[in-house]
Amino acid sequence: MVTSTMETLGATRWVEPEGGTLDIRSWDTPTLLRRAGAKTKGISGINGEFEYPGEIVAPSGIAHPTDAAASSISPPFMAADGKWYAFLGGGPKPFNDKSGKWWVLIVKANGPEGPFIYMPEHAPEPFMNPTGFVENPLMARIRGPITGKEYWTVIFDFLQPEVTTGNNSQLGFSCSTDGLTWPVENAQLIDMEKGLPSGTSAWWRAIRVPHQLIDEGNGLYTCFFSAYDKEGEFESIGKATFRVKEIVENK
């Protein structure tokens, strides 16, 4: 068996400077997710301006046929079969009697632009045990340094500690050999406090959204994440460094 595992090597914090501004635009369309498109094409349009509300990428009743409102969709990814997929998530209203309160579906499209279509065989995708606490999985493709094998990996919010105690220092991580098959035994919880330098304590009350892994080479990956700090909510952005290892087990 070949799997990937991850450990945290450290986590630091960024705070919005006093007097800084943040431009937030949103629209309330449960189960109807749109993509805001840059007015300038190519990489030069990455900082905007953007057209709102943008194209529909997850149509109500097509990507998501229940009344449990979806609230997020991941960047699209290509699986091993050469087709395009995305993770569609929602909560706290359960998707069905197997999903738990927070759930993720895998949806498919003909291309990265969507629209994305419901797949009953992946509705929901449990990812781990206990299920029902996975939110915002984000994909990164990683090549194993030992075998050269390609993995589809996700890093995600693990909500159970936060929704039960109000505190959380854990992130979730898992890997797949094809992007569509996610064995629950591959899931791993990463305790961010264990990566802090000796003698320091966590600056966060609850870690929230981890962003896609950034490959820094030599098995090291950077991950930015948002967190509630000790006094307020969502004031801070953190940066963590992880090491991803490939484990080869002889049968």
Secondary structure, DSSP 8 states (H G I E B T S, - for coil): -EEEEEEEEEEEEEE--TT----------TT-EEEEEESS-SGGGTT--EEEEEEEEE-BTTTB-SSS-EEEE---EE-TTS-EEEEEEE-SS-SSTTT-SBEEEEEEESSTT---B--GGGSS---SSS-SBEEEEEEEEEE-TTT--EEEEEEEEE-HHHHHHS-B-EEEEEEESSSS---GGG-EEEEGGGGS-TT---SEEEEEEE---EEEETTEEEEEEEEEESSSSS-EEEEEEEEEEEEE---
